Amino acid sequence: MISPKKNMLLWEQRIDEINKSGMTVKEWCEKNGISKHKYNYWKHKIITMKEKPD
């Protein structure tokens, strides 16, 4: 099982890839076999973590 920290890093990379791909989120998710729900969950989680004061 992947550690939470590695999973967070993986999703940060995926979100960056989506932004650079020129595809819509829906297109990218379909191409990569990832549900849009999972993408939205992780994007929200990452944004929340970055806004959270240390």
HUKAQUI-V32389 format. One record per pair of residues at least 24 apart in sequence whose C-alpha atoms are under 10 Angstrom apart, sorted by the first residue. I is the first residue (numbers start at 1). J is the second residue. D is the distance in whole Angstrom. If there is no record, write none. Layout:
BEGIN
I/J/D
I/J/D
END
This chain:
BEGIN
7/42/9
8/42/8
8/43/10
8/45/9
8/46/7
8/49/10
9/46/9
11/38/10
11/39/8
11/42/7
11/43/8
11/45/10
11/46/8
12/42/8
12/43/8
12/46/7
12/47/10
14/39/9
14/42/10
14/43/10
15/39/8
15/40/10
15/42/9
15/43/7
15/46/10
END
